[in-house]
Amino acid sequence: MTITAQDVNKLRQETGAGMMDCKKALTEANGDFDEAIIILRKKGQKISANRADRETTEGAVFIHINEHANTGLIFSLGCETDFVGKNEGFLSLGKTILETAVAHSPADTEALNAAPAADGRAISEHIIDFVGKIGEKIEVVRYQHIEADKVFSYVHSNNKLGVLIGLNGVGNTDLTELGKDLAMQIASMKPIAVDKDGVDASVVEREIEIGKDQARQEGKPEAMLEKIALGKLNKFYQDNTLLGQQFVKDGSLTIQQLIAKSGENITVPAFYRISLG
């Protein structure tokens, strides 16, 4: 049967796929519009399978904080190239995922991928459809959410780095400036936990072994290695946990001291730093 330009354009408007892809799909489907949509979606699935081992180092970070500023979510949508990461369709897909996350509050990345968007189709289906259009691997790389008395955020200008941090014990105090400072501190200094209690046991074990090896290479007595390693571990905590770090805007203060100046009951229940590249 004859495939008209109007047919191709209608399928393109429905799916967002390229003109040639739409024409090929309609030809293969013998003009059956619904079958052509299925063919295009299968194309996306095939591309996804073929590119599953590709790295998604480009893309964008998306953040949402609710109107009461007591819940927030953050996720990164990854792709293979910077060109696609700036594509209007890619950013529109990110917006769809964000709206879906806000609507359903999924518990984790798997739940987010399974969550239904406004059209009823799962986010994973929307991603596969877009993969079929652009021919690159697309994925939600990481997703997190926070509930706290107040939630603050920071997104770097290139949209490839974002921070979400919660504060408790806030009361009626306006902590906008503190929240901004803490979010930017996390963005620049990359702490791995709020304090030493949040550092993974495997990391602690690794740092102790590194400390022992360094001391051993320096010729220190075997009996002193444990004590020296623990001293180095404390320095590791100072450099790599948020509360232990020096404030980048005032080196005379640690972050713990900075927070204490704003209120003795203020705590940081959690933070997330998500970056691409």
Residue pairs with C-beta under 8 A, 6 or more apart in sequence:
1 30
1 31
3 23
3 26
3 27
3 31
7 26
7 31
7 33
8 19
8 22
8 23
8 26
9 19
10 33
11 17
11 22
11 25
11 26
11 33
11 36
11 37
11 40
12 18
12 19
12 22
14 33
14 37
15 22
15 37
15 40
15 129
15 133
16 89
16 129
16 130
16 133
17 25
17 40
17 132
17 133
18 133
21 40
21 43
21 132
21 133
22 36
22 40
25 36
25 37
25 39
25 40
25 43
26 32
26 33
26 36
28 36
28 39
29 35
29 36
29 38
29 39
40 129
40 132
41 125
41 128
41 129
41 132
43 132
44 128
44 129
44 130
44 131
44 132
44 133
45 128
45 132
47 131
47 132
47 135
48 127
48 128
48 131
48 137
51 80
51 131
51 136
51 137
52 137
54 80
54 136
54 137
55 80
56 78
56 79
56 80
56 137
56 138
56 139
56 141
56 276
57 78
57 80
57 276
57 277
58 78
58 79
58 80
58 81
58 82
58 84
58 85
58 160
58 276
58 277
59 76
59 77
59 78
59 79
59 85
59 90
59 141
59 160
59 276
60 76
60 77
60 85
60 90
60 91
60 94
60 159
60 160
60 276
61 74
61 75
61 76
61 77
61 155
61 159
61 160
61 161
61 162
61 274
61 275
61 276
62 74
62 75
62 76
62 77
62 94
62 95
62 97
62 98
62 162
63 72
63 73
63 74
63 153
63 155
63 162
63 164
64 72
64 73
64 98
64 101
64 102
65 71
65 72
65 151
65 152
65 153
65 164
66 72
66 102
69 150
69 151
69 152
70 147
70 148
70 149
70 150
70 151
71 145
71 146
71 147
71 151
72 145
72 146
72 151
72 153
72 164
72 166
73 98
73 101
73 102
73 105
73 143
73 144
73 145
73 146
73 164
74 143
74 144
74 145
74 153
74 162
74 163
74 164
74 272
74 274
75 97
75 98
75 101
75 109
75 112
75 140
75 141
75 142
75 143
75 144
75 274
76 140
76 141
76 142
76 143
76 162
76 274
76 275
76 276
77 90
77 93
77 94
77 97
77 138
77 139
77 140
77 141
78 137
78 138
78 139
78 140
78 141
78 276
79 85
79 90
79 134
79 136
79 137
79 138
80 136
80 137
81 136
84 90
84 134
84 136
84 138
85 160
85 276
87 134
89 130
89 133
89 134
90 130
90 134
90 138
93 126
93 127
93 130
93 138
96 117
96 118
96 123
96 126
97 112
97 117
97 123
97 126
97 140
99 117
99 118
100 112
100 115
100 116
100 117
100 118
100 123
101 112
101 115
101 143
101 145
103 115
104 111
104 115
104 116
105 145
106 112
106 114
106 115
106 143
108 143
109 140
109 142
109 143
112 123
112 140
112 143
113 122
113 123
113 124
113 127
113 140
114 122
114 123
114 124
115 122
115 123
116 122
116 123
117 123
117 126
123 140
127 138
127 139
127 140
130 138
131 137
131 138
141 274
141 276
142 274
144 164
144 272
144 274
146 164
146 165
146 166
146 269
146 270
146 271
146 272
147 166
148 166
148 167
148 168
148 269
148 270
149 166
149 167
149 168
149 169
149 170
150 166
150 167
150 170
150 175
150 179
151 164
151 165
151 166
151 167
152 164
152 165
152 166
152 167
152 175
152 176
152 179
152 180
152 182
152 183
153 162
153 163
153 164
153 165
153 183
154 162
154 163
154 180
154 183
154 184
154 186
154 187
155 161
155 162
155 163
156 162
156 187
160 275
160 276
160 277
161 187
161 273
161 274
161 275
161 276
162 273
162 274
162 275
163 183
163 184
163 186
163 187
163 271
163 272
163 273
163 274
164 183
164 271
164 272
165 179
165 182
165 183
165 186
165 268
165 270
165 271
165 272
166 268
166 269
166 270
166 271
167 175
167 178
167 179
167 182
167 266
167 267
167 268
167 269
168 266
168 267
168 268
168 269
169 263
169 265
169 266
169 267
170 263
170 266
171 263
171 265
173 262
173 263
173 266
175 262
175 263
175 266
178 258
178 259
178 262
181 247
181 249
181 258
182 242
182 255
182 259
182 268
182 271
183 271
184 248
185 191
185 242
185 245
185 247
185 248
185 255
186 242
186 271
186 273
187 273
188 248
189 245
189 248
190 240
190 273
191 240
191 241
191 242
191 245
191 271
191 273
192 199
192 203
192 240
192 241
193 199
193 200
193 240
193 241
193 242
194 241
194 242
194 243
194 268
194 269
194 270
194 271
195 237
195 241
195 242
195 243
195 244
196 237
196 241
196 244
198 241
199 237
199 240
199 241
204 233
207 229
207 232
207 233
207 236
208 226
208 229
208 230
208 233
209 229
210 229
210 232
211 225
211 228
211 229
211 230
211 231
211 232
211 233
212 225
212 226
212 228
212 229
214 232
215 224
215 225
215 228
215 229
215 232
216 222
216 225
220 228
237 244
238 244
238 245
238 254
239 245
242 255
242 268
242 271
243 254
243 255
243 256
243 259
243 268
244 254
244 255
244 256
245 254
245 255
246 253
246 254
246 255
247 253
247 254
247 255
247 257
247 258
250 258
253 261
259 266
259 267
259 268
260 266
